Amino acid sequence: MLITRRLEFDAGHRISSHNSQCRHLHGHRYAIEITLSGNIITDEGVAEQGMVMDFSEVKQIAKRVLVDKWDHAFLVYSGDTLVLKFLQSLEKHKTVIFDSQPTAENLALAAFRILDKAYLDNYGNHLRLEQVRVFETPNCWADAIREKF
Protein backbone atom coordinates (compact mmCIF):
# COMPACT_ATOMS: atom_id res chain seq x y z
CA MET A 1 0.00 0.00 0.00
CA LEU A 2 1.23 3.51 -0.81
CA ILE A 3 0.31 6.70 1.05
CA THR A 4 1.32 10.27 0.21
CA ARG A 5 1.38 13.45 2.30
CA ARG A 6 1.86 16.91 0.77
CA LEU A 7 3.38 19.86 2.60
CA GLU A 8 4.30 23.35 1.41
CA PHE A 9 7.04 25.80 2.28
CA ASP A 10 8.52 29.05 0.98
CA ALA A 11 12.19 29.46 0.17
CA GLY A 12 14.57 31.49 -1.93
CA HIS A 13 17.32 30.25 -4.19
CA ARG A 14 19.23 30.93 -7.35
CA ILE A 15 20.93 28.71 -9.89
CA SER A 16 24.21 30.57 -10.30
CA SER A 17 25.21 28.74 -13.49
CA HIS A 18 21.83 29.14 -15.22
CA ASN A 19 21.68 31.06 -18.51
CA SER A 20 18.27 32.60 -17.89
CA GLN A 21 16.09 34.17 -15.16
CA CYS A 22 16.90 31.54 -12.54
CA ARG A 23 20.41 32.94 -12.11
CA HIS A 24 18.82 35.83 -10.17
CA LEU A 25 17.86 35.69 -6.50
CA HIS A 26 14.20 34.67 -6.32
CA GLY A 27 11.80 32.53 -4.33
CA HIS A 28 9.17 29.84 -4.72
CA ARG A 29 6.19 28.41 -2.93
CA TYR A 30 7.53 24.86 -2.92
CA ALA A 31 5.44 21.78 -2.31
CA ILE A 32 6.81 18.42 -1.29
CA GLU A 33 4.98 15.12 -1.57
CA ILE A 34 6.23 12.23 0.53
CA THR A 35 5.17 8.74 -0.53
CA LEU A 36 5.59 5.82 1.88
CA SER A 37 4.87 2.15 1.42
CA GLY A 38 3.91 -0.35 4.07
CA ASN A 39 1.37 -2.86 5.19
CA ILE A 40 -1.96 -1.67 6.52
CA ILE A 41 -1.97 -2.04 10.29
CA THR A 42 -4.61 -4.58 11.30
CA ASP A 43 -3.99 -4.75 15.06
CA GLU A 44 -7.38 -4.47 16.73
CA GLY A 45 -7.92 -1.37 18.83
CA VAL A 46 -4.69 0.53 18.02
CA ALA A 47 -5.02 4.15 16.90
CA GLU A 48 -3.44 3.38 13.51
CA GLN A 49 -5.68 0.42 12.72
CA GLY A 50 -6.52 0.49 9.01
CA MET A 51 -3.61 2.82 8.18
CA VAL A 52 -0.07 2.48 6.87
CA MET A 53 0.87 5.48 9.02
CA ASP A 54 -1.16 8.30 10.49
CA PHE A 55 -0.92 11.25 8.06
CA SER A 56 -0.43 13.63 10.98
CA GLU A 57 2.67 11.68 11.99
CA VAL A 58 4.00 11.77 8.41
CA LYS A 59 3.60 15.56 8.59
CA GLN A 60 5.12 15.88 12.06
CA ILE A 61 8.27 13.97 11.08
CA ALA A 62 8.69 15.83 7.76
CA LYS A 63 8.29 19.21 9.44
CA ARG A 64 10.80 18.37 12.16
CA VAL A 65 13.58 16.98 9.96
CA LEU A 66 13.14 19.00 6.76
CA VAL A 67 10.29 21.45 6.15
CA ASP A 68 10.86 23.67 9.20
CA LYS A 69 14.57 23.90 8.28
CA TRP A 70 13.95 24.84 4.63
CA ASP A 71 10.87 27.03 5.14
CA HIS A 72 11.63 30.75 4.75
CA ALA A 73 15.31 29.97 4.22
CA PHE A 74 17.59 30.77 1.32
CA LEU A 75 18.80 27.55 -0.30
CA VAL A 76 22.29 28.19 -1.61
CA TYR A 77 25.00 26.21 -3.41
CA SER A 78 28.27 26.10 -1.47
CA GLY A 79 30.12 27.06 -4.66
CA ASP A 80 28.08 30.27 -5.04
CA THR A 81 30.62 32.15 -2.95
CA LEU A 82 29.40 35.71 -3.54
CA VAL A 83 25.83 34.97 -2.48
CA LEU A 84 26.96 32.70 0.35
CA LYS A 85 29.25 35.44 1.70
CA PHE A 86 26.40 37.97 1.48
CA LEU A 87 23.94 35.66 3.28
CA GLN A 88 26.46 34.92 6.01
CA SER A 89 26.85 38.67 6.58
CA LEU A 90 23.16 38.93 7.50
CA GLU A 91 22.74 38.41 11.22
CA LYS A 92 20.60 35.36 12.06
CA HIS A 93 19.67 34.80 8.40
CA LYS A 94 18.19 31.37 7.73
CA THR A 95 20.45 29.80 5.11
CA VAL A 96 20.68 26.16 4.03
CA ILE A 97 23.88 25.26 2.18
CA PHE A 98 23.92 22.49 -0.44
CA ASP A 99 26.85 20.72 -2.11
CA SER A 100 25.12 21.17 -5.48
CA GLN A 101 22.93 23.76 -7.20
CA PRO A 102 19.53 23.98 -5.44
CA THR A 103 17.53 22.83 -8.46
CA ALA A 104 14.26 20.96 -8.01
CA GLU A 105 16.11 17.76 -8.92
CA ASN A 106 18.84 18.24 -6.33
CA LEU A 107 16.34 19.34 -3.68
CA ALA A 108 14.31 16.16 -4.30
CA LEU A 109 17.45 14.02 -3.90
CA ALA A 110 18.50 15.85 -0.73
CA ALA A 111 15.00 15.60 0.71
CA PHE A 112 14.84 11.88 -0.06
CA ARG A 113 18.12 11.24 1.76
CA ILE A 114 17.03 13.26 4.81
CA LEU A 115 13.54 11.75 4.99
CA ASP A 116 14.67 8.19 4.32
CA LYS A 117 16.48 8.20 7.66
CA ALA A 118 13.47 9.69 9.44
CA TYR A 119 10.83 7.22 8.25
CA LEU A 120 12.23 4.03 9.65
CA ASP A 121 9.89 1.11 10.23
CA ASN A 122 8.56 2.39 13.55
CA TYR A 123 5.27 0.57 13.11
CA GLY A 124 6.56 -2.92 12.32
CA ASN A 125 4.57 -2.86 9.08
CA HIS A 126 7.52 -2.65 6.64
CA LEU A 127 7.26 1.15 6.37
CA ARG A 128 9.59 2.54 3.69
CA LEU A 129 10.04 5.85 1.89
CA GLU A 130 9.40 5.28 -1.82
CA GLN A 131 9.32 8.71 -3.43
CA VAL A 132 9.80 12.39 -2.78
CA ARG A 133 8.32 14.86 -5.26
CA VAL A 134 9.42 18.49 -5.03
CA PHE A 135 7.30 21.07 -6.85
CA GLU A 136 9.21 24.22 -7.70
CA THR A 137 6.08 25.63 -9.31
CA PRO A 138 2.62 24.10 -9.79
CA ASN A 139 3.72 22.99 -13.27
CA CYS A 140 7.33 21.93 -12.65
CA TRP A 141 8.56 19.20 -10.31
CA ALA A 142 11.21 16.56 -9.79
CA ASP A 143 10.82 13.05 -8.39
CA ALA A 144 13.39 11.15 -6.36
CA ILE A 145 12.30 7.53 -6.51
CA ARG A 146 13.93 4.80 -4.45
CA GLU A 147 14.59 2.43 -7.38
CA LYS A 148 16.01 5.18 -9.60
CA PHE A 149 19.13 6.13 -7.64
Contacts in CASP RR format, 6 or more apart in sequence:
PFRMAT RR
TARGET T0000
AUTHOR 0000-0000-0000
METHOD contacts of the structure
MODEL  1
MLITRRLEFDAGHRISSHNSQCRHLHGHRYAIEITLSGNIITDEGVAEQG
MVMDFSEVKQIAKRVLVDKWDHAFLVYSGDTLVLKFLQSLEKHKTVIFDS
QPTAENLALAAFRILDKAYLDNYGNHLRLEQVRVFETPNCWADAIREKF
1 37 0 8 1.000
1 38 0 8 1.000
1 39 0 8 1.000
1 40 0 8 1.000
1 52 0 8 1.000
2 35 0 8 1.000
2 36 0 8 1.000
2 37 0 8 1.000
2 38 0 8 1.000
2 52 0 8 1.000
2 130 0 8 1.000
3 35 0 8 1.000
3 36 0 8 1.000
3 37 0 8 1.000
3 51 0 8 1.000
3 52 0 8 1.000
3 53 0 8 1.000
3 55 0 8 1.000
3 58 0 8 1.000
4 33 0 8 1.000
4 34 0 8 1.000
4 35 0 8 1.000
4 36 0 8 1.000
5 33 0 8 1.000
5 34 0 8 1.000
5 55 0 8 1.000
5 58 0 8 1.000
5 59 0 8 1.000
5 62 0 8 1.000
6 31 0 8 1.000
6 32 0 8 1.000
6 33 0 8 1.000
6 34 0 8 1.000
7 31 0 8 1.000
7 32 0 8 1.000
7 34 0 8 1.000
7 59 0 8 1.000
7 62 0 8 1.000
7 63 0 8 1.000
7 67 0 8 1.000
8 29 0 8 1.000
8 30 0 8 1.000
8 31 0 8 1.000
8 32 0 8 1.000
9 29 0 8 1.000
9 30 0 8 1.000
9 32 0 8 1.000
9 67 0 8 1.000
9 70 0 8 1.000
9 71 0 8 1.000
9 72 0 8 1.000
10 27 0 8 1.000
10 28 0 8 1.000
10 29 0 8 1.000
10 30 0 8 1.000
10 71 0 8 1.000
10 72 0 8 1.000
11 27 0 8 1.000
11 28 0 8 1.000
11 30 0 8 1.000
11 70 0 8 1.000
11 71 0 8 1.000
11 72 0 8 1.000
11 73 0 8 1.000
11 74 0 8 1.000
11 75 0 8 1.000
11 96 0 8 1.000
12 25 0 8 1.000
12 26 0 8 1.000
12 27 0 8 1.000
12 28 0 8 1.000
12 73 0 8 1.000
12 74 0 8 1.000
12 75 0 8 1.000
13 26 0 8 1.000
13 27 0 8 1.000
13 28 0 8 1.000
13 74 0 8 1.000
13 75 0 8 1.000
13 76 0 8 1.000
13 102 0 8 1.000
14 22 0 8 1.000
14 23 0 8 1.000
14 24 0 8 1.000
14 25 0 8 1.000
14 26 0 8 1.000
14 76 0 8 1.000
14 80 0 8 1.000
14 83 0 8 1.000
14 102 0 8 1.000
15 22 0 8 1.000
15 23 0 8 1.000
15 101 0 8 1.000
15 102 0 8 1.000
15 103 0 8 1.000
16 23 0 8 1.000
16 77 0 8 1.000
16 79 0 8 1.000
16 80 0 8 1.000
16 83 0 8 1.000
16 101 0 8 1.000
17 23 0 8 1.000
17 101 0 8 1.000
25 74 0 8 1.000
25 83 0 8 1.000
28 136 0 8 1.000
28 137 0 8 1.000
30 70 0 8 1.000
30 107 0 8 1.000
30 134 0 8 1.000
30 135 0 8 1.000
30 136 0 8 1.000
31 134 0 8 1.000
31 135 0 8 1.000
32 62 0 8 1.000
32 66 0 8 1.000
32 67 0 8 1.000
32 111 0 8 1.000
32 132 0 8 1.000
32 133 0 8 1.000
32 134 0 8 1.000
32 135 0 8 1.000
33 131 0 8 1.000
33 132 0 8 1.000
33 133 0 8 1.000
33 135 0 8 1.000
34 58 0 8 1.000
34 62 0 8 1.000
34 115 0 8 1.000
34 119 0 8 1.000
34 129 0 8 1.000
34 131 0 8 1.000
34 132 0 8 1.000
35 129 0 8 1.000
35 130 0 8 1.000
35 131 0 8 1.000
35 132 0 8 1.000
35 133 0 8 1.000
36 52 0 8 1.000
36 53 0 8 1.000
36 58 0 8 1.000
36 119 0 8 1.000
36 127 0 8 1.000
36 128 0 8 1.000
36 129 0 8 1.000
36 130 0 8 1.000
37 52 0 8 1.000
37 126 0 8 1.000
37 127 0 8 1.000
37 128 0 8 1.000
37 130 0 8 1.000
38 52 0 8 1.000
38 53 0 8 1.000
38 125 0 8 1.000
38 126 0 8 1.000
38 127 0 8 1.000
38 128 0 8 1.000
39 52 0 8 1.000
39 125 0 8 1.000
39 126 0 8 1.000
40 50 0 8 1.000
40 51 0 8 1.000
40 52 0 8 1.000
40 125 0 8 1.000
41 48 0 8 1.000
41 49 0 8 1.000
41 50 0 8 1.000
41 51 0 8 1.000
41 52 0 8 1.000
41 123 0 8 1.000
41 125 0 8 1.000
42 49 0 8 1.000
42 50 0 8 1.000
43 49 0 8 1.000
47 54 0 8 1.000
48 54 0 8 1.000
48 123 0 8 1.000
52 123 0 8 1.000
52 125 0 8 1.000
52 127 0 8 1.000
53 119 0 8 1.000
53 123 0 8 1.000
53 127 0 8 1.000
58 119 0 8 1.000
61 115 0 8 1.000
61 118 0 8 1.000
61 119 0 8 1.000
62 115 0 8 1.000
62 118 0 8 1.000
64 118 0 8 1.000
65 114 0 8 1.000
65 115 0 8 1.000
65 117 0 8 1.000
65 118 0 8 1.000
66 111 0 8 1.000
66 114 0 8 1.000
66 115 0 8 1.000
66 118 0 8 1.000
69 96 0 8 1.000
70 96 0 8 1.000
72 94 0 8 1.000
73 94 0 8 1.000
73 95 0 8 1.000
73 96 0 8 1.000
74 87 0 8 1.000
74 93 0 8 1.000
74 94 0 8 1.000
74 95 0 8 1.000
74 96 0 8 1.000
75 96 0 8 1.000
75 98 0 8 1.000
75 102 0 8 1.000
75 107 0 8 1.000
76 83 0 8 1.000
76 84 0 8 1.000
76 87 0 8 1.000
76 95 0 8 1.000
76 96 0 8 1.000
76 97 0 8 1.000
76 98 0 8 1.000
76 102 0 8 1.000
77 84 0 8 1.000
77 97 0 8 1.000
77 98 0 8 1.000
77 99 0 8 1.000
77 100 0 8 1.000
77 101 0 8 1.000
77 102 0 8 1.000
78 84 0 8 1.000
78 97 0 8 1.000
78 98 0 8 1.000
78 99 0 8 1.000
84 95 0 8 1.000
84 97 0 8 1.000
87 93 0 8 1.000
87 95 0 8 1.000
88 95 0 8 1.000
98 106 0 8 1.000
98 107 0 8 1.000
98 110 0 8 1.000
100 106 0 8 1.000
103 142 0 8 1.000
104 134 0 8 1.000
104 135 0 8 1.000
104 136 0 8 1.000
104 140 0 8 1.000
104 141 0 8 1.000
104 142 0 8 1.000
105 142 0 8 1.000
107 134 0 8 1.000
107 136 0 8 1.000
107 142 0 8 1.000
108 132 0 8 1.000
108 133 0 8 1.000
108 134 0 8 1.000
108 141 0 8 1.000
108 142 0 8 1.000
108 143 0 8 1.000
108 144 0 8 1.000
109 144 0 8 1.000
109 149 0 8 1.000
111 132 0 8 1.000
111 134 0 8 1.000
111 144 0 8 1.000
112 129 0 8 1.000
112 131 0 8 1.000
112 132 0 8 1.000
112 144 0 8 1.000
112 146 0 8 1.000
112 149 0 8 1.000
115 129 0 8 1.000
115 132 0 8 1.000
116 129 0 8 1.000
119 127 0 8 1.000
119 128 0 8 1.000
119 129 0 8 1.000
120 127 0 8 1.000
121 127 0 8 1.000
121 128 0 8 1.000
128 146 0 8 1.000
129 146 0 8 1.000
130 145 0 8 1.000
130 146 0 8 1.000
131 143 0 8 1.000
131 144 0 8 1.000
131 145 0 8 1.000
131 146 0 8 1.000
132 143 0 8 1.000
132 144 0 8 1.000
133 141 0 8 1.000
133 142 0 8 1.000
133 143 0 8 1.000
133 144 0 8 1.000
134 141 0 8 1.000
134 142 0 8 1.000
134 144 0 8 1.000
135 141 0 8 1.000
136 142 0 8 1.000
END
